[in-house]
Amino acid sequence: MTLREWSEWAQRETDAIHESGRWRAPRSFDASGPQGTLTESGASVISFASNDYLGLTQHPDVINAAHTALDRWGAGSGSARLIVGSRPVHEELEEALAQWRNAESAVLFPTGFAANLGVFGALASKGTLICSDELNHASIIDGTRLSPADVSIFPHKDLSALGKFLAERGERRAIVVSDTVFSMDGDIADVDDLRAICHEHSALLVLDEAHAALGPHISPERDDEIIRVGTLSKAVGVVGGFVAGPRIFTDLLINRARSYIFTTAPSPADTAAAVASIGIIQSSEGDELRAELRRNIEILRPGHPSPIIPIMCGTESRALEASAALLKRGMLVPAIRPPTVAPGTSRLRVALSASHTTKHVESLRDALIELGLS
């Protein structure tokens, strides 16, 4: 294939995406918190699209911690952790993460996506069976695909199907992986039942807690059977990812996870900010922020278990129309459509935060009612 033919191929692929109505581009949002300006149009909007569930991206203690680390260590780490990129603050964060997640040890990754790639690349060898919920996040999907393991997808939260996969696996080692809060529906996994079925079948359980701002709670019992994957870029309000669990596993990740070994260490400023943020989350102020987030959820959808609230529209056109109608009212709520979700399940994805005011959420609720989407 010539370079011209490559360019022609890329043009055809681009045209196909445009023709399908699914072309996307970044949208610049000039904001500190949920209210800001869309730079292209100049429109002032309230965003209901951020995963900053506790509003900690703007917390002064978090910002000050980043400033202090920047002054002490500079803008970047300059190397991978196993060379000369590790700073004392990285170890401080890993200790804080282990304590927060009731785990023996934790290892820091540059993103939650990299953490999932690292887990499955390091723990799932050829002949291993990975059982994955069909609605797991893309980072889990890609991590399992890139591993040499056999992968079986069980229907969403169908523990009977999961049990059948595990019972029929023969002598193969098995890993079960699930989000605890599913990113597009905002529903939660049956964590206790997953633990029980993994215990029964001697399977390693991997739980991704990226969106678990309000739980579900995982008790420390039998934690030797659980690997906990998390992100620092949502409720923690910074950027990064981690894996927490028994030290035998985290030590193995340090020596085998390619997304840990072959990448530059997270910046000291981000790392110090995460330390400060986790301290807030575990304090009485953290309790207050979670209570505020809970109150906002109750305004929009009483009893819903997470800050992710799907507003089902069905067709792509209906979801796009609804998103545009809300934008005219000064509310940014993205339309989620294939390939992110299955055809016929396009939706608005509302992400609530403790930083939203009561008036913000009530205005959204009233607009959804007016549009026939309540």
LOLO-930447 format. One line per field, with one value per residue (C-alpha): residue number from 1; residue in three letters; x, y, z. Coordinates in steps of 0.25 Angstrom, whole numbers, plus 5000, padded with zeros to 4 digits. Layout:
N
resi <- c(NUM	...)
resn <- c(ALA	...)
x <- c(X	...)
y <- c(Y	...)
z <- c(Z	...)
This chain:
374
resi <- c(1	2	3	4	5	6	7	8	9	10	11	12	13	14	15	16	17	18	19	20	21	22	23	24	25	26	27	28	29	30	31	32	33	34	35	36	37	38	39	40	41	42	43	44	45	46	47	48	49	50	51	52	53	54	55	56	57	58	59	60	61	62	63	64	65	66	67	68	69	70	71	72	73	74	75	76	77	78	79	80	81	82	83	84	85	86	87	88	89	90	91	92	93	94	95	96	97	98	99	100	101	102	103	104	105	106	107	108	109	110	111	112	113	114	115	116	117	118	119	120	121	122	123	124	125	126	127	128	129	130	131	132	133	134	135	136	137	138	139	140	141	142	143	144	145	146	147	148	149	150	151	152	153	154	155	156	157	158	159	160	161	162	163	164	165	166	167	168	169	170	171	172	173	174	175	176	177	178	179	180	181	182	183	184	185	186	187	188	189	190	191	192	193	194	195	196	197	198	199	200	201	202	203	204	205	206	207	208	209	210	211	212	213	214	215	216	217	218	219	220	221	222	223	224	225	226	227	228	229	230	231	232	233	234	235	236	237	238	239	240	241	242	243	244	245	246	247	248	249	250	251	252	253	254	255	256	257	258	259	260	261	262	263	264	265	266	267	268	269	270	271	272	273	274	275	276	277	278	279	280	281	282	283	284	285	286	287	288	289	290	291	292	293	294	295	296	297	298	299	300	301	302	303	304	305	306	307	308	309	310	311	312	313	314	315	316	317	318	319	320	321	322	323	324	325	326	327	328	329	330	331	332	333	334	335	336	337	338	339	340	341	342	343	344	345	346	347	348	349	350	351	352	353	354	355	356	357	358	359	360	361	362	363	364	365	366	367	368	369	370	371	372	373	374)
resn <- c(MET	THR	LEU	ARG	GLU	TRP	SER	GLU	TRP	ALA	GLN	ARG	GLU	THR	ASP	ALA	ILE	HIS	GLU	SER	GLY	ARG	TRP	ARG	ALA	PRO	ARG	SER	PHE	ASP	ALA	SER	GLY	PRO	GLN	GLY	THR	LEU	THR	GLU	SER	GLY	ALA	SER	VAL	ILE	SER	PHE	ALA	SER	ASN	ASP	TYR	LEU	GLY	LEU	THR	GLN	HIS	PRO	ASP	VAL	ILE	ASN	ALA	ALA	HIS	THR	ALA	LEU	ASP	ARG	TRP	GLY	ALA	GLY	SER	GLY	SER	ALA	ARG	LEU	ILE	VAL	GLY	SER	ARG	PRO	VAL	HIS	GLU	GLU	LEU	GLU	GLU	ALA	LEU	ALA	GLN	TRP	ARG	ASN	ALA	GLU	SER	ALA	VAL	LEU	PHE	PRO	THR	GLY	PHE	ALA	ALA	ASN	LEU	GLY	VAL	PHE	GLY	ALA	LEU	ALA	SER	LYS	GLY	THR	LEU	ILE	CYS	SER	ASP	GLU	LEU	ASN	HIS	ALA	SER	ILE	ILE	ASP	GLY	THR	ARG	LEU	SER	PRO	ALA	ASP	VAL	SER	ILE	PHE	PRO	HIS	LYS	ASP	LEU	SER	ALA	LEU	GLY	LYS	PHE	LEU	ALA	GLU	ARG	GLY	GLU	ARG	ARG	ALA	ILE	VAL	VAL	SER	ASP	THR	VAL	PHE	SER	MET	ASP	GLY	ASP	ILE	ALA	ASP	VAL	ASP	ASP	LEU	ARG	ALA	ILE	CYS	HIS	GLU	HIS	SER	ALA	LEU	LEU	VAL	LEU	ASP	GLU	ALA	HIS	ALA	ALA	LEU	GLY	PRO	HIS	ILE	SER	PRO	GLU	ARG	ASP	ASP	GLU	ILE	ILE	ARG	VAL	GLY	THR	LEU	SER	LYS	ALA	VAL	GLY	VAL	VAL	GLY	GLY	PHE	VAL	ALA	GLY	PRO	ARG	ILE	PHE	THR	ASP	LEU	LEU	ILE	ASN	ARG	ALA	ARG	SER	TYR	ILE	PHE	THR	THR	ALA	PRO	SER	PRO	ALA	ASP	THR	ALA	ALA	ALA	VAL	ALA	SER	ILE	GLY	ILE	ILE	GLN	SER	SER	GLU	GLY	ASP	GLU	LEU	ARG	ALA	GLU	LEU	ARG	ARG	ASN	ILE	GLU	ILE	LEU	ARG	PRO	GLY	HIS	PRO	SER	PRO	ILE	ILE	PRO	ILE	MET	CYS	GLY	THR	GLU	SER	ARG	ALA	LEU	GLU	ALA	SER	ALA	ALA	LEU	LEU	LYS	ARG	GLY	MET	LEU	VAL	PRO	ALA	ILE	ARG	PRO	PRO	THR	VAL	ALA	PRO	GLY	THR	SER	ARG	LEU	ARG	VAL	ALA	LEU	SER	ALA	SER	HIS	THR	THR	LYS	HIS	VAL	GLU	SER	LEU	ARG	ASP	ALA	LEU	ILE	GLU	LEU	GLY	LEU	SER)
x <- c(5000	5006	5005	4994	4986	4987	4982	4971	4967	4967	4958	4948	4948	4946	4935	4928	4928	4922	4912	4907	4905	4915	4927	4932	4942	4947	4938	4946	4940	4946	4942	4946	4935	4921	4918	4927	4927	4928	4939	4934	4920	4923	4910	4910	4906	4905	4911	4905	4916	4928	4932	4937	4927	4931	4936	4950	4957	4955	4957	4968	4975	4977	4981	4991	4997	5000	5006	5016	5020	5022	5032	5039	5040	5037	5027	5030	5036	5045	5046	5039	5037	5047	5058	5059	5045	5040	5038	5035	5021	5018	5021	5012	5001	5002	5001	4989	4982	4985	4979	4967	4964	4966	4977	4991	4997	4995	5002	5001	4998	4997	4982	4971	4972	4987	4983	4974	4983	4994	4985	4981	4994	5002	4992	4985	4994	4991	4980	4974	4959	4954	4940	4935	4922	4916	4915	4929	4937	4945	4958	4954	4950	4963	4971	4965	4966	4981	4984	4987	4975	4962	4951	4936	4926	4914	4901	4900	4900	4895	4902	4896	4903	4916	4915	4913	4926	4934	4928	4932	4946	4953	4967	4969	4972	4960	4958	4945	4944	4933	4931	4925	4917	4914	4918	4907	4895	4899	4895	4903	4909	4905	4918	4915	4909	4921	4931	4923	4923	4938	4941	4932	4940	4954	4954	4961	4952	4956	4947	4948	4943	4945	4931	4928	4927	4916	4919	4916	4924	4934	4937	4951	4947	4954	4961	4972	4962	4960	4968	4963	4965	4962	4964	4969	4962	4947	4943	4958	4958	4972	4978	4984	4980	4983	4982	4980	4981	4990	5005	5008	5000	5004	5018	5016	5010	5022	5030	5021	5011	5016	5007	5015	5029	5030	5023	5028	5023	5011	5015	5018	5008	4997	5002	5002	4988	4983	4989	4982	4969	4968	4971	4958	4950	4953	4950	4937	4937	4937	4925	4918	4922	4916	4903	4902	4904	4893	4884	4886	4883	4870	4865	4867	4864	4861	4867	4877	4890	4900	4903	4902	4887	4883	4872	4867	4864	4864	4868	4881	4873	4864	4877	4883	4871	4869	4884	4882	4869	4876	4888	4879	4874	4889	4891	4901	4897	4904	4896	4902	4900	4906	4917	4918	4904	4896	4887	4873	4879	4884	4882	4886	4896	4895	4907	4904	4914	4914	4918	4905	4895	4881	4876	4885	4879	4865	4866	4871	4859	4849	4855	4855	4840	4837	4844	4836	4849	4846)
y <- c(5000	5014	5026	5032	5019	5020	5034	5030	5019	5029	5038	5027	5023	5038	5039	5027	5032	5045	5038	5030	5043	5038	5048	5054	5065	5070	5082	5092	5096	5108	5105	5103	5094	5091	5105	5111	5115	5106	5114	5111	5117	5126	5120	5119	5106	5097	5083	5070	5062	5062	5050	5060	5054	5061	5074	5072	5077	5091	5088	5098	5088	5079	5090	5095	5081	5081	5095	5090	5077	5085	5095	5083	5073	5080	5078	5064	5051	5049	5034	5021	5017	5006	5015	5028	5034	5030	5041	5040	5045	5033	5024	5033	5032	5017	5015	5024	5016	5003	5009	5015	5002	4993	4986	4981	4988	4997	5001	5014	5015	5027	5025	5015	5010	5007	5000	4990	4987	4984	4975	4966	4966	4962	4952	4945	4936	4926	4916	4925	4928	4942	4944	4958	4965	4969	4984	4985	4998	4999	4998	4985	4980	4985	4979	4965	4966	4969	4957	4943	4938	4932	4942	4938	4949	4947	4954	4967	4963	4948	4940	4927	4929	4933	4920	4911	4917	4915	4901	4897	4902	4890	4892	4906	4917	4927	4942	4949	4964	4974	4988	4991	5003	5002	5015	5016	5011	5015	5002	4994	4980	4969	4970	4960	4950	4951	4949	4937	4930	4933	4927	4915	4913	4918	4929	4942	4954	4967	4979	4992	5003	5015	5021	5016	5030	5025	5010	4999	4996	4985	4979	4975	4960	4950	4962	4952	4948	4962	4971	4985	4994	5009	5023	5036	5044	5043	5045	5047	5059	5058	5048	5034	5020	5009	4994	4990	4976	4966	4970	4957	4962	4977	4973	4964	4976	4984	4974	4969	4980	4987	4999	5001	4997	5004	5018	5031	5032	5041	5055	5059	5070	5060	5050	5060	5065	5051	5049	5062	5058	5044	5051	5059	5047	5040	5052	5058	5067	5055	5050	5064	5064	5050	5054	5066	5057	5048	5059	5063	5049	5049	5062	5055	5041	5036	5024	5022	5016	5025	5039	5033	5035	5030	5037	5027	5032	5020	5025	5033	5045	5046	5046	5057	5065	5064	5068	5080	5084	5084	5092	5103	5104	5105	5091	5082	5067	5058	5049	5035	5026	5014	5009	5013	5007	4997	5001	5005	5009	5023	5032	5045	5042	5051	5051	5058	5065	5070	5083	5084	5094	5090	5100	5094	5080	5085	5093	5080	5072	5082	5083	5068	5068	5079	5071	5058	5051	5050)
z <- c(5000	4996	5005	4996	4997	5012	5012	5003	5013	5024	5016	5014	5028	5032	5022	5027	5042	5037	5028	5040	5048	5059	5057	5070	5074	5087	5093	5100	5113	5121	5135	5150	5155	5148	5142	5131	5117	5104	5097	5082	5084	5096	5103	5118	5123	5135	5132	5136	5129	5139	5147	5158	5168	5180	5174	5179	5166	5172	5187	5192	5200	5188	5179	5190	5191	5176	5177	5188	5181	5168	5175	5182	5170	5158	5147	5143	5149	5137	5137	5140	5154	5153	5148	5155	5154	5168	5178	5193	5190	5181	5192	5201	5192	5191	5206	5207	5196	5203	5216	5209	5201	5213	5206	5209	5198	5186	5173	5166	5151	5142	5139	5142	5128	5130	5143	5136	5125	5135	5143	5132	5125	5137	5144	5132	5125	5114	5118	5129	5128	5130	5132	5129	5131	5117	5122	5128	5124	5111	5119	5125	5111	5105	5117	5115	5100	5101	5110	5105	5113	5109	5111	5114	5114	5124	5122	5131	5146	5142	5153	5148	5135	5142	5151	5139	5132	5145	5147	5133	5132	5136	5142	5137	5146	5146	5148	5150	5147	5149	5150	5164	5158	5143	5135	5126	5134	5148	5154	5164	5164	5174	5181	5192	5182	5173	5185	5189	5175	5173	5187	5183	5170	5175	5165	5167	5167	5161	5164	5157	5166	5157	5159	5173	5180	5189	5189	5189	5201	5201	5215	5218	5220	5211	5203	5200	5188	5183	5174	5174	5162	5164	5158	5163	5152	5157	5171	5176	5166	5160	5150	5151	5155	5165	5168	5183	5189	5195	5194	5186	5175	5175	5175	5163	5156	5159	5152	5141	5137	5124	5127	5140	5136	5122	5125	5132	5147	5150	5152	5167	5166	5162	5173	5184	5180	5181	5195	5200	5193	5199	5213	5211	5206	5219	5228	5233	5221	5212	5219	5217	5202	5200	5207	5198	5186	5192	5193	5179	5174	5182	5175	5161	5164	5178	5182	5171	5176	5169	5163	5149	5144	5130	5123	5113	5099	5090	5077	5074	5068	5080	5090	5081	5081	5096	5098	5089	5095	5109	5104	5099	5113	5118	5122	5117	5117	5106	5097	5099	5086	5079	5079	5094	5096	5089	5077	5082	5096	5093	5105	5113	5123	5135	5145	5158	5167	5181	5175	5168	5176	5179	5169	5158	5160	5161	5148	5141	5147	5143	5129	5127	5131	5121	5110	5114	5119	5134)
